[in-house]
């Protein structure tokens, strides 16, 4: 089908939003690296740098699938951009949006590498993305659409790879990876992958997926390159070498004792195959001495970790070669720094100009090297007067002695050292940046877990490696400051999870593995290492810190019980599951040469010995690892024992072993069996150490008690579905549910036939029910034959009963022992009866025929029940609920406004909605021009959340009928919300038939609807009379917004203070005028306000008080006085030219404040303090702005018809829609002024107060 596209095409390049956002960016001199976002100086195009190429974002929509803001974008020069050739444009982030383009009807989901999956139908879109799927659709320009590739079509089963999904009601978020979903282990794991919670798709079920490994840290899909959108590719088995853009600039100053100083940075890029670098040769060049350099390291620029196992010194030809192999992964870009460690002092070498150049690189496995060598670093400058700070590393306070620790030991300190700042400068603070420990013992990385670096001074855990992946453990971003003369102590704690007879030795192999920064000099320093705690004995060989080895001791074996299902078993069966036990072996595998089983039973005689035979132990694969063994009875015959003597090897980790045995036919119903193990009676030795192991716990561990039962099943009628009304002719109607319960059965039960009892009342009859189907969940149970017997003359006799017997094919309805199944009965309802009731249930013991797993028949237990009575009806009903939203409001002529909202729900059958009848009538107060419909040009009906109107009607009278342009439907019991929108006529005088201040409201009068069931009759046209809320229209309207005042301005008598700040914005359709504003000013007992000290200021900005528009001559103050604390009612009436004498009681001047359309004016009410008590900080002035709680008049009036003439006159305004125009001397006399009722931002009485304090 044609899946409709919902989103229009946007601009190919970034819009004004991007232009404004870039206004504050300045060019940066920083070198560009993979992952940077950049723009040039001459356009707003944004690029992603992948390390070798730049890739443009085609539009803002693509950009925002990857990033939430523009904060990381750098502005760079054209020459810097030209360093990177242009690659393919960036594609949409996989899983975030559906895409299309203007010249196709197809919609696609995006996967990694720009692969598209067609969404072939709306059914698929609904199944995968829900009812709001259309909101996910974005247009892609045809010019860039060709950069995508099209793969296979999507189905309703699996989402596109890269989709983020979350089951409704669950908190876990998953990443879709084909048919597997990977859970995010935490919110930080989600956030660190640069993902957006707005793109999560809510689903009802995830049962079709298999669950993969958790996402715990940064994954490849976190970046554009990692998601396959713009992967750097190259020939397999090749390495391209070049000078990195991030190589150090020339003339950087080198000082004595500085460490890890970048001299030159290489860029290494691989193609489709990883490349092993065999050696890198460097040469010191320039006018300089070799002795200025102690040695050199190769560092990963992104991690600052060394690639060499030992630092290299220059030889007599000024060369040094790094021979330690390192691997650059396939399709990767690495920046590698050649870093120098400087001599302790450069006084002898001051003013020299060294360079470091890379002269040779060799590769393994016949890989090819591309690029031009040598690659030369920039010229640096040595300084002989400045020296970096110094740090010392020595044995820590908790340094361990040689010890043996058992597997399972927690929080053991394997290394302890201290770092001391012994710099000479007073203000020289050092910062510990990172530490790398190397496991030089024989224990594997997997033998350790939960490795933590602790600051012993504070007890703070600085870093945790939950599961080491290799023998180098790196703790980064430590950032611990060490003041001059101070020392920090550091402990390395581990949990030992394995490795019996192996050793743990976590050492510091290289000087550079403890990274220290000199805050004063801005350089790294290499610590000096000591093999004691007092810094007496220096250590100049690797490992520089070498704690005593810890030997991993014996392994451990723990046994736990595991629940067994089913707990009921049948007699006379072989290979019956009797018990399960979990063996947990830590540290090493375990050899079990004796395993004693104890069998408890309620059979109090020697039969247990004869009735239970051939006990065996099986591993998870079903292999027999011990036995068979027959039990031997104890003297009381209540228990028996069986000890296997086969050697059973339990691997390291968790393994579940199962105990099976044979039961003969001589058991009594409800006899019980329970298998146990005594760990203390086992013989176990460690597979590695050969030492005897004592399993835990010491007491008996018992598995689940097993009960011997005969076959049994109970059949009953479930309470659901509840009694309800069903329309005649309804198809696939769920009429009943039967519960088949084998909870007390010792055998699986197979149902071969099922007799349904049909009961009818009134005009209904049994044959009104037909097409019976049975389902377990969504799976239909095949029926091989069916027959019906009627109690009446025929099955068409009203108010009679019948029995329909269904034969079920072999094996199609089996209930496992101890379980139950609910069978759903689905029928078609005939059209021969439109009243009365029908019910389907079970009534007799012969209603079910069943056999056990040995094909032996038995009698089922029946709990008789009729099932819920379903009432037949000729048609459904349509339920209407009116919403209180939208609230009554003011509207602007020429605009479309939501004027009503209601919900409809189809009961008993689906509905087709043909037409909606509305009327336009009197408002709820205020001015009524008579022909209220003249205010409205068109009415529109929308489905809530819809992208277009269902129907539109031009209004020409008091009645208006909206007919949907396409079929509008409701499925059975579906609830939908609808919105009524009115386009108000332009009220500009004198041409418009609509008038300012005239009101109207819409009423839903009737709905024409048809039921969709096969036997449904036409729905009686429902009528209604409840009106929506009222709306009054104007040429333009004001919006009031409150500001905020600066407090603590009351300093004494005579101080002028801010009392209230607010703004008024005129709608863009035209200006508004203000004639009166009202305020209430109340004071505490210790402060008084001057009656003549109030004034109002106006300006174009929130803090602009440059223009005084009302002073004491324009302000009327009632109540209180200079010598009385209390409340002042302050009315501001504008006469800012002061040309009419006192205007406190009259608006005779005719002046107004005009606010142009689309602009905002900011107002500040100020007052003068006349008295203040001597006690500080205990007085306040509270000011509120007045609003109006009702309309001023039912007629059109001038200002004089409102001010003082009616109760509600606190806020007087006009849309200035006057026939004869207006000027500042006549406007307030002209008819067309209104009060503040329903003005946005004004409450009915007063606004939120603002408080001024002393």
N, C-alpha and C positions, 0 to 999 in steps of 0.2 A: 504494500500500500504506500501512498505518498505520505511520508512523515513530514508534517508541516514545520517549516522553519519559523522560529519565533523572534529572531534577533536580526536587525538590519546591519548592513555592512558599515564598518567604521573606517575612519581614515587610515590609509596605509602607513602613515608616519605618525609620530606623537603629536598630540593636540596642545592647545593653549595651556592645559594643566602642566604639561612637561616644561613648557617655556617658562612659566612662572616659577616652577620648582627649581629650575637651574639658575635662577637669577643670582643666587648667593654663592655659587660655586666659583672657585678661582683655579687657575691652572696649577697642577702639582708637579713637582720635580721628581717625585718618587718613581722608582722603576716599576714597570708593570709585571705582574706575575699571573699565573693561571688562577682564574676565578674572579679577576677584577672586572668591575663594571665601569665603562668609560664613555665619554662623549667628546667630540671635537669642538673647536671654538666657533665653527661656522654653521652648525646645524644642531637640531635637537635629537638626532638619531643616537640611540644608546646601543653600545656594543658589549658583548661578553667576550673576554679574553680566555682562550682555552690553553694558553701556553705557547702556541705557535701561530694561531690564526685569530682573527676577530670575527664575530658573528653578530649581525644586527638583529635587534628585536623588531619584527615587522610592524608592531603596533602596541599600544598600551595594554590591550587585553591579554596579549601573549606575555608581556612583562609581568603583569600582576598574577599570573598563575605560578610564577617563580618567586617573586619578591613582594613584600607588603608595602614598601615605601621606596623613596628615591635616595635615602640617606647615605648609601654606600657608593654612589656614582661619583667618579672623579672626572674633572675636566682636564684634558691633555692636549698637547700641541699636535699639529698635523704631522710633523716629523715622527712623533712618538707613535701615532696611529699607523703611519706608513711602515713601521718596523714589523707589522703583522699583516700578512696577506688576508684578503677577505674570503671567508668561508661561506657555507650555506647559512641562511637565516635561522634563528632560533625557533624551534617548534614549540607548540603548546606543551606544558608539563603533562606527562602521562597521567591519566585518571582524573584530571581536574575538570575538563569541559568536553562537551560534544561539539563537533565542528561541521561546517558545511560551506558552500559558497553560492553566490547569487544565481549561478546558472546550473544548479543541480537540485533535484528534489531529495537527494540522499543526505542522511546525517550519519556521522562517523564518531566512534570513540577513538581516543589517541592512546597509543602504547609507546614504550621506549623505542628509540631510534626513528621516531616519526612514523611508525607503522599505524595505519588506520584500519579499524574494524567497522564494517557497515552495520548499522542498526536497522535491520530489514523491515521492521514493522513497529507500529505503536504498541502492540502487545509486548514485544521484546523491551521497548523503552520503559514501559510501565513496570514490567517484572524486575528490571535491573535497577532503575533509577527513581521509581515512584511516580506519583501523580504530577509532581512539579518538574518532570524531566525536561520539559520544553524550556524552562528557565536556564538550563545548563548549555543551551545551544548558542554558539558564537559563529559569525561569518568569518571566513578566511579569504583574503583577496586571491583572485585567480592567479596572479603573478607568483604568489608564494605557495599555492596549493600543490604545484608540481614538485615541490621539495619533499612532500610526503609520499609514502608508498602504501598501497592498499593490500591488506592481508585477507584472511578468511572472515566470513560473516560472524557476528555475535549471535548467540542463542540466549534463551531465557535462563540458562544454567549458570554460566560463569561471567563475571565482570571482566572488563579489559584489564590487562596487566598494568599495575601501577595505581589502581583505584584504592582509595581508603574507605573501608567499610566498618560499620558498627551495628551490632544487633540492637534493636529497640529494647530499652530497659537494661542494657548491659553497659558497663563502663569501659570495656576493652575495645581498643581500636586495632584494626588489622590492615596489613598491606597485602594486596592481592598479587600473587606471583603464579600466574597460570591457574592450575587447579588446587594450589596450596595457598593458605593464608598465614601470614606471619604476625603474631601479636607484638605490639609495642610493650616492652617490659615496664615502662614508666613514661610519665609526661615529658621528662627530660630527654628520653630516647626519641620521642616524637619531635620535640622542639629542635634538637641538635641536628636533625635531618632537614631543617629548613622547610617544614611542612605547615600547612594552613588548615586549622580546624574547620573553616568554612567549606572545604571541599570534601568533607566526610559524607558518604552516602549511607543513610539509615536503611536497614533491611530487617525483615521479619525472621529470617532464618539463614544460617551459614552451614547447615548440615551437609551440603553438597561438597564442601571443601575438606581437604585434609589440613591439619594444623602443622605448620613447619616450625623452625627454630625462631626464638624470640628475637626482636630487634632491640639490641641493648645499647648501641652506639652509632657512630656515623657509618652509613652504608653508601654504596656507589650511587644510589638514586638521590642522594642529598644534593648533588650538583648537576648542572646542565651537562657537563661532559660525562659524568658517571651514569646519567640516564640514557645515554646513547644518542642524545640529540645532536651533538656536534663532536663526536669522538675523533681524536687525532689518529689518523691511520697512516701507515707506511708499509714498505715492503717487509715481509717476515724476515727475522734474523738480522735486522740491521739496526745500527745505532747512529743517530745524527748528533754531532757535537758542534756547539757554537758558543759564542760569548753571550752570557745571559744579560738581559736588560738591567738586571739588578746588581751587576758587578760594581764594586766600589768605585766611587768617583776619584779622580786624580787629586794629588796633593793632600791626602788625609795624613794627619800627624800620627806617627808611631812613637809610643813612649815606653820606657823601661818597665819590665815585669808585666806588660799587658799580655793577655792570652787570647787565643781563638780570634785573632785579628783577621778579618776577611781581606785577602790580597787580590784574588781574582775568583769570579764565579762562572762555572760552566753550566751550560744548558744541555742535558742529555735527553734525547727523545727516541723512543722505540716504536716499532711497527706492531704487527700482529703477533710477534713472538718475543718473549722475554730474552734479554741479553745479559750474559755474565761478563762483567768487566774484570779482566785478569790483572792489569796493572795500569797505573797512572804515573807518569814521570813529569816532575816539575824542575824548573831551573830558575835560580836567582839571577836577575839581570840588573841593569842600571849601574849608577855610580855609587856603590855601597859595598859593605863588608859582610861576609857570611856570618861572622861572629855576632852580628847584631841579632841573629835569629837563633834561639835555642833549638827548636824543632818545628815540625809542621803536622797538621791533621787535615783529613778530608771530612767535611761536615755536610749532612743533609740540611739544606736551607730551611725546610719546613719544620724539622724536629730538633735541629742543633745536635743530633747524635752523630758520633764518629762512625765512619765507614771502615776505618783501619783499626787493627787490633793493637798497634803500637805506633807511637809518634816517630816521625822520620827526620833525621838530620841531614844537612847538606854534605856532600863528599867534596873531594878536592877539585872536581870540575863544576862545582856549584850546583850539582843535581841531587835530587832525592827521588826514590821510586817507592810508591805504595804498591805492595804485592798482595795485599789481602783482597780476595775476590769479593765482589758484591754484585747483586742482581738488580737490574732495572726491569720492573714488570712490563708485560706487553701493553702497548697502547698507553704509555705513560710519558709524562714530562717531569724530569727532576732537575732542580737547580742544586749543584754541588759546589761548596765553597772550599777553596784552598786557604786554610787558616794558619796564621803564624803565631807561635809563642815566642815572645821577645825575650832578649837577655835581661837579667835583673837590672842592669843599668846601661844606658846608651850614651853615657857621657863621652866615651871614646869615639863614638860613631855619629855624633851630632851633625846635622846638616847634610846627611847623605840622602841619595835619591834612589832607593831600591825599587825594583819591580819583581814580580813573580809570574812566570810564564809556564803554560802547560805545553810540553814539547812532544809527548808521545802518550798514546793510549792503545793498549792491546786488549783483544777480546778473545773469548773462548768459543769453542764449538763452531769454528769457521764463520762466525758472524762478521758482517762487513761494517766498516766504519766510514761514515760520510762526514765531510767537513774539512776545513783547512786548519792544519797545525803549523807552527805553534799558535796558541791562543794567548795573547799577551795581556797581562793586567796593567792597570794604570800606574804611573809613577807616584810613589809615596814619599814622605819627608820624615826623617828621623829627628827626634828632639832629645837632647842630652841632659836637660835640666829637670824634667818632670818624671816621676816614677809612680806606677800604680800602687795601690794598697796591697797588703799581704794577708794571707789567711793560712791557718795551720789546721791540719786534721790529725787527730790522735785517737787512742783507744777511749771509748766511752765508759760511763760509770757502770753500765749494765752489761759490759762485754762478757759473753758466755764462756764458760770453760767447756772442754770436750765432754760430751754427754750423749747418752742414748735415750731417745724419746719414742714412746710407743705411738703407733698409728692412732690417729684420733686426738692427739694432743692439740689443745687450742691455745692461742695467744702466747706462743713460745718465742722468746727473744733470741734470734739467731745471729744478729749483728747489732753492735752498739758502738757509736763513734761520736766525736764532738768536733765542731768547727769553731775556731777561735779567730777573732779579728785582732791581729797584732800590728795593724798599720801604724805608721808614724805620725800621720796628720791627725790633728785633734778632731776635725769634723768629718773624718773619713768613715762613712757608713758602708758596710758591705751588705749585699743581698744574695742569699742562697736561692738560686734559680731552679736547679734541677740536680738529680742524683741518679746514677745508673749502677745497679748491682749486677754482678755476673755470677750465676750458679755454677761454680767450678767443681762441685761435688758430683757424685754419680746419680743422685736422685733426678728423676725426670721432672719437667715443668708441671705435669699433671699430678705429681705427688704433693704439690703445694697448692693451697688456696687461701683466699682472704689475706693476701700479703699487705701489710700496712706499715707506712712510715710515720712514726710518732715523734712529735716535738716533746721531749721529756720535760723540758722546762715548764711547759704549759699544759701538757696532757693532750694537746690537739693532734688529731689524725690529719696529717698533711696530704696523704694520698693513699688510695687503695687499688690493688690489682686483684680482682676477685678470682680470676682463673688465668694464671700465667700461660702465655702461648709459646714462649721460648725461654732460653736460659738468661736472657738479658732483661732485667726488670727496671724500667725507666719511670721515674717519678718527675713529672714536669710541673711548671707553673707553681712552684713552692712559694716564692716571693717572701721569704722570711728575712727580716732585717736583723743585722748583727752590728750593734754600735761598737765604736772603737773600744778595745779592751774587754769586750763581752764574749761569751761563749754560749753556743746552743748545743744541747745534747740530743742525739737522735737515736731511736731504737727501731729496729726492723723486726716486726712480729709476723709469725706465720701460723697457719693451721696445717697440721700434717695429716694428709688424707691417704697416703700410700707410700710405697717404696721400702718395704722391709729389707734390712741389711744394706741399704744404700746410704749415702752421705749427703749432707746439706752443707755447702760452704758458699755463702753469699758474700763475694768480695768486691772491692773496687779495683778493677783491672788497670785503668788508665788514669793519669792525673786529671785529664779533662773530663772524666766521668762525674766529678763533682764540679758543677758550674757555678761560679761566684762572680757577681757583678760589683764593680766599684762605682758607687753613686757619685762620688766627687769627681772622678776622672772620666767617667762615662766609658769604661772599658771592662772587659772580662779579666779575671786574674786566675792563675793556676795555684791551688793550695800547695803548701809543703806538707809532706806526710811523715808521721812518726809512728813507731811500732810500740810505743808505751803511752802511758797516760800523762806523763810529765813533760813531754816534748823534748826528751833528752836524746833519744836515739832516732836518727832520721832513717827513713825507708825510701830508697831510691830505685827499687826494682819492683816490677809487677808480680803479684798484685800489691798495690800500695796500701790497701787495708785488707788484712787476711785474718778473720776471726777463727777461733777453734772450730773444727768440724763437729757437726751434730749427726750422729748415726741414728737412722730410723730403726726402731726396734721391731719386735714381733708384730705380726698382724693381729687382727681381732675378728672374732666370729660372733655375730648376734643373730638370734632366731626370733622371729615374730610370727604370730598367727595371722592367717589370711582367711577372710570369710569365704564360705562355700555356698554355691547355688547350683541346683536346687537343694533345699534342706529336706525335702521329702523324696524318698526313693522307693522303688518297687522291689519286692523280693524276687528270687529266682532269676537274677541277672548277673552277668559277668562284667568285670571292669567297671565297677561302680565307684564314682568319686566319693571318697570318705573324708578327706582333709587336705588343707593346703598350708604351707609354711614358707615364709620368706627368710632366706639365709643371706645375711649381709656380711660379706668378707671385706675387711679393710686391710690394705697394705700388701697383701699377697694372697694367692690362691690357697685353699685349705683342702687337705686330704683327709676325708672322713673314712675310717676303717671299721667303725662300729656305730650303728644308729639304732637306739632302742625306742620302739613304739609301744605305747600303752593304750589299750582299747577299753573304754568304760561302756557298760551296757545296762539297760534295765531288765535284761533277761537273766533272772537270778538262778541259773542252773548251768550245767556244762554244755548246753546247746551252742553257746557262742563259739566254742572251740570247733565244733563240727559244722556250724552254719556259716562261718566266715573263714575263707581260705585265700591263698595266693595273694598276700599283701605285697605290693610293689611300690617303689618310689620312681617317679618319672620327672624328667627335666622339662623346661618350657617347650622344647621341641617335640615332646611326647616319647622320648627315648627312655627306656627302663635303665636306671643307673644303680638300683639296688633291689634285691629280691628276685623271684618270689619267695615269701616266707609265710608259713602258717603260724597263727598265734598259739601260745601255750597258756592254759587257764591257770589263774592263781587259785589258792585254796578256797576262797569264798565264791569263786566262779562269777563274781560281778565284774572283775577286770581280767584282762589277758594281756600278755606281752609278746612282742616279736622283735628280735634283734637281728638286723642285717649285718653281715660281715664282709660285704663287697666293698671295695675301695671306691669311694665317690668323691670326685674332685670338684670342689665348689670354686668357681672363678671369682676373681676380685670384683667387687661390686654387689649388686642386688640380684638374686636369682630365686624364683619361686618354684618350689618342688611340690608335687601333688602325690597323695597316697591313694592308691586304688586297691580294691579287693573284690572277691566274688561272693555273692549272697545266694544261699540255696533257698528252697521253697518252704522251709520249716519255721519261718519266723511268724510271730504273732503281730497282728496289726497294732501300730503305735509303739512297738519296740523302738528303742533308741540306741545309737552308736555314737561314740565320740573318741576321736583319735588324738593322742597327745605325744609330746616328746619331752624327755628329761635331758636338757643340755649337759648337765653335770655328769651324766652317765655315758656320754659320747666319747669316742676316741678320735682326736683331731690333731694333726700336725701341720705346721706351716709348710707350704710347697717350696718356698725359697730358703727359709732359715732351717727347716727340719725340726724346729722346736715344737714341743707339745703346747697346744693352745687350749685354754679352758673357755668354752663358749659361755655366753651369757644369754638370759638370766639363769640363775641356778635352779629355780623352781620349774615345775612342769608347765609347759605351754600347750594349751588345748585348742584344737580347731573347732569349727562349728559343729553343734550336735545335729546328727542326722536321724530323721524319723522314718521308719519303714511304714509305708502306706500302700493301700490298694488304690486303683484308679478311681477318680471321683471328679465330678464337675457339677457346679451349681449354676443354674440359669435363672436370671431375673431381668426385670425391665428397669432401665435407668430412668431417673426423674427427668432427664433432658431428652428431647426438647420439651419445653413447657407447652401447656395448652395455648393455642393461638388460632387466629383466623387465617384460612387459606382460601384463595380465590379458585373457583371451579376452573379446571383446565390447566392448573399449575403443573409444570413438568419438573421431574427430578427433585421432588419435595421430600425432605427428611422428616419422616413421620414418627420414627421410634428408634431407640437404641437398646440392644440387648447386651447384658453383661454375662460373659461366659467365664466363670471363675474356677480355676484348677488349683487354688491355694492349698487345698488339703489333699491333693492327689500325689501319689507316689510315682506316677507315670505321666508322660505326655498324653494328652487326650486329643483324638481326632474325631471331629463331628462329621457325620455322614448325611444327616438329614435334620431339617428344622421346620417345625410346624408353627405357623403364625396364626394367632387368633385375631380375627377382624370383627370389631363390634361397631354397629351403626345405630344411630338414634334419629328421631324426627323423620325428615324427608330423605335422609341419606340412606344408602344401601351398600352392601359389600362390594358389588361390582364397580362402584365409583372409584375404587382403588385398583390400579392395574400396573403392569410393568415393574413388578417388584425386583429390586436389586439389593445386594448385600455388599457392604464395604467394611474393611478393617483399615482405618485411616483413609488414605487415598487409593488403596488397592481394592479393586473389585474382586469379590469371591465368585468364581464361575459356578453357575447353577446348571446341572445336567438335565433336570426335568422338574416340572411343577404340576401340582393338581390342587383343585379347590373343592371342598365339600361345604354345602350351605345348609343352615338350620331352617330357613324359610322355604317357601314353595320354589323360589328361584333365588339366585344371587342378586337379582334386581328388586327383590321385595324390600320395601322400606323398613327400617328399624329392626333388622334381623342380624344374625351373626353368621360367620363363616370361618373355615380353617383352610389356609393355603399351605401345602406341604412342599418344601423345596428340597430336592436331592442335590447334594454337594459332591462334586467329583473328588476322587481319592486324593488326600493330602492337601487339599486347598484351604482347609480350615482346621489348623492344629493349634491347641493351646498347650504351651510347655508346662511341665510340672511346676507348681507353686506360683504360677503367673495367671494373669487374666487378660482377656481381650474384650473390647467393646465392639459389637457388630452394629453398624449403622444400617437401618432399613430405609431405603429410598424408593418412592413410588411416583407414579403419574396420577393426578386427580382428574377424573372425568368431568364432563360438563352436564351430566344428567341430573345433578342435584345442586341447588344453590343455597340450601339451608340444612340444618341438622348437623350431627357430628359423626366422625369416624375415629377409631382408635385401633392401634395394632400392638399386640402383646403376646404373652404365652399363658396357657391355662391348664395344662395337664402334664402328668409325669411322662407320657409318651411323646411330648412335644419335641424332644431331642433324642436322636439316636447317636451313640458315641461308642468308640472302641479305644482300648489302651494301646501302648506301643508294641504289645505282642499280638495285636489284632483280636483281642478278646473283648466281646461286648459287655457292657454293664449298664445299670440303670442310672440315669442322670437325676439329680435333685432339682426340682422345679419350684421356684417361688412365684406363684401365679400373679399376674399383673396385666391390666388392660392397656397400659400406656396412656399417654396424655390424649385427651379428647380434642380433636381438631375441628373447628367450626367452619363449615362451608359457607362461602359468600359469593354473590354475583360479581363483586368488584371490590377494589381496594379503596382506601381513603387517603386524602392528602392533608397532612398536618402542617399548620402555619404557625410560626412564632415570629413576632415583631421584635426588632432590636431597639434599645433605647438610643443607639447611635445611628446616625450622627446627631449631635446635640443641635438645638436651635441656634441659629447663627445669622450673621450678616453676610451677604454675598455681593460680589461685584458684577455689574452688568457686563455681558459679553463673555463671561467665564462659565465653565462647567463645574458644578458642585455636587457632591454626594448629598442627597436630600432624604434618603430612606434606606433601610436595610431590613431584610427579613430572611427567614429560613424556611425551607420546605422539606418534609420527609414523607417518602412514599411508604405507605403501610400495606402489607399483605401482597403487593404486586408492584412491578415496575410501572412507571408513569411516563407518558409522553405529554409534554407541556406545549400546548398549541398557541395560547394567547393569554395576555395579562391585561386586565382592565383597571385603569387608574382614573381618579378624579382630582382636579385642582380646585381648592376652595379657600375659605376664609382663614386668615392666620389666627394665632392664639392671642392677639392683642395688637395695639398700635394702629397705624394707618391702614385702612382697607379701601382700596380704590374701587371696589365693586367687581369688576371683571378680573378676578385674581389670576386667571390663566394668561392674561396679557403680559405678566411678568416673565413668562417662560417661552422660549423659542422651540426647544425640543426636549423630549424625555428619552432617556436611554436606560436599558436594563442590562446589567452585567452579572455574570456569575463571578463570585468572589474568587480572586486569583486569576481570572481570565485575562487574555491578552487583547480581546476585542469585545464589543458590545454584542449581546444576543440579538437585540433588535432596537430600532430607533423610530420615534414617531414625532412629526412636526405637530406642535400644539396649536390648535385653532379654536378650541372651546373648552368647556369645563370637564369634558370626558376625553380620555386618550387611551387607545388600545395599542399595546406593544405586541407585535407578532414576531417571534424569533425567526431570523433569516435562514437558519438551518435547524434540524431537529434537536430539541432540547429534551433530555430524558433524565429520569431518576430510576436507578435500579431498586429492587425491593429493599426496604428499610434504609435506603441511602438518604443521608442528610446533606443538603447543600445550602449555602448562603448566597443571597442575591443582593445586589446594590442598585438602587435607583439613582440615576444622575440627571440633573436638570441643567440645561444651558440657558442661563438667564439672558433676557434681551438687553441690548444696549439701552440705558436709560437717559442718554444724552438728549436734552431738550433742544428745540421743540418738536423734533421729528419723531421721537419714539412714542409708541403706545404704552410702554412701560414707564413707571414713575419711581423717582427716588423715594425711599422709605416705605413703599408699598410692600405688603407681605403676602405670603400664600403658603399653603402646605398641601402635600400630596397624600392621597388616601388610596390604598389598594382595595379595590371593590370586588373583583372576581378573577377567577382563573379557569380557563378552559383546558381540561386535561382528559386523556384517555388512558385506561389501564392497558398493559402490554401482555397480560396472560391470555392464553388461547381462548378461554371461555369467559373472559371479562366482558361485562357490559360497559357502555359508555359511562364515565364518571359523572355523577350529578355535579353541575357547575357550582363550586363552593362560592359563597358571597361573604364579604367582610365589610367592616365599617370603621375600623380603627385607623386614625390618621397618623402619619409620621410627624416629626417636629416641624415648626414653622421656620421660614427663611424670609428675610427682607432684603431687597436689592437696592444698590446705590451705584452711582457713577464711579466712586472710589470710596475706600474705607480706611480708617486709621488702625494701627496696631500699637499698643502700649507695651513697653518692656521696662522692667525695673533695673536700675543700676546699683551701685553700692557707694557708700560714703566713707571717707576717712574719719575714724573716731578720735577721741581725746582732743577735740578742738576747743572745748570749753575751758578757757584759761582765766576768765574773770569778767567783771562787769564791762560792757562795751565790746566784748569780742563777738565778731560776726562768724557764724558757724554754718557749715553745710547741714541741712536738715533732710533733704530728700533729693535723689537723682533718678531720672527716668528719661526715656526717649519715646518719641512718637514717629512712626514710619507711615508715609502715605503709599497706598497701593500704586503700582506702576500705571494703572489706567487713568490716573488724574490726581490733581491736588486735593487736599482737604484743608479746611479752616478750623481754627480753635477760637472759641470766644470766652470760655470760662473753665478754670480748673479749681478744684477744692481740696483742702488738706485739713487734717486734724492734728494739732500739736499739743501733746500733754507733757507735763514736767513733774519731776519729783519735788519734794518740799523745799530742797535747798537751792533751787535755781528758778529764775523767773525770766520770761521773755518780754521784750518791749513790744507794745501794741503797734508802734510805728516803725519797727525794725525789720519787717518782712520784705523780701524782694525776690524776683524770679529772673534767672539768667538763661540764655539760649545760645547754642553754638553748633557747629557742624561736627564736633568731636565730643567724646564723653566727658573730658575734663576742661572743655572750653567754656569759660564764664566771662568772656570779653564783652558780650552784648547783653545789657540789662534791658529786659522788655517789660518789667513791671516793678514799681517801687511802692513806697508806702501810700502814694496817692492813688494807686490802682488796686490796692489790697483792702478788702473788708474783713475786719477781725471782730468776732463776736465772742462774748464770755471772757471772764478773767480780766486782768490788768497788770500794770507794772508792779503793784504791791500784793498781788494775789497769785499764788501758785494754782494751777488747774489746767483747763483745756481751752485752747484757742481754736475756734473754727475759722479757717483762713480761706477766703474766696479770692482768687486772682482774676481780675477783669482787665483786659488789655487796653491801655491808652499810652502806648510807649512814646507818642509825640507830645504828651502832656498839653494837649490843646483844647481840653474841654472842662477844665476845672476839676473839682473833686468828682471822681467816678466810682467811689467806693460802693454806692448803693444803686448805681444806674449804669447801663451799658449804652448810654446815649451817644457816645462818641462814634459808635458804629465800627470801631476798629477791630481787627482780627489778626491772628497769626496764621499765615498761609504756609503750608508745607508742600513743596512741589512733588508731583507724582514720582514714585520710585526713590524718594530721598528720605533721610532720617534727620530729625532735629533732636538735640540733647538738651535737657532742661535740668537746672539746679535750683531748688528752693533754699534760700538762705534766711537766717534770722539773727537778730541781735540780742545778746544776753543783757538783761538789765540788772540782775543781781545774782550772786553766787555765794554760797555758804563757805566758811573758812575750812571746813573739813574736806580733805582731798579724796578724790576717787570714790565718791558715794552718791553722785547725782547723775541724772540722765534726762534726755529729751527724746521722746518717742513721737515719730511723725508717720502718718498714714495718708495715702492718697484716696480720695473719695470716688466711689463708683455709684451706679444707679441700679436699683432692683426692679424696675419696671419701665415700660414705655412712657414717654412724656405726654403724648397726646394721641388721640385717634384721628387727628387732622394734621395737615401740613401747617407749621407755625414758624414764626421768626424767633429770634432770641428772647424777645420780651415775652413771648408766649410760653417760655420754659422757665427762665430765670426768675425765681421767686413766685412764679405763678402755679407751679405744680410741686408735688412732693419730691420728685426725682429730678434734681437740677444740678447735680454736682459736677458733671462733665458735659460741656456743650460743644458740639462740633457740626460741621456741614461738609457735604461733598461738593459744594459750590456749583451745583447743577441748576443755575438760575436761568430763566428764559431771557431776561434782559441783561444778563451779565452782572458784574459786580465791581465795586471799587471799595477802597478802605473806609470811605465815609458813609456808605449806604448798605454794606453787605449784611450787617446784623439785623437791619430792619426788614430784609427780604425773607419771604417764606421759603423754608428749606433748611431748617436747623433741627438737630436731634440731640438727645441726651446720650449718656454712656452705656445704656443697657445693651448687653451682648457685644460690646466692643472687646476684641481680643486683648487680654492682658489686664483688664479691669475686672475686679470681683463685683458682686452685686452691691456690697456695702463699702468695704475698704480693702485696700491691698495689704500685702505683707508689710509690717512696719519696718522702719529703719531707726536705729537708736544711736544718738550722739551722746558722748560721755565726757566727763571732766578728767 
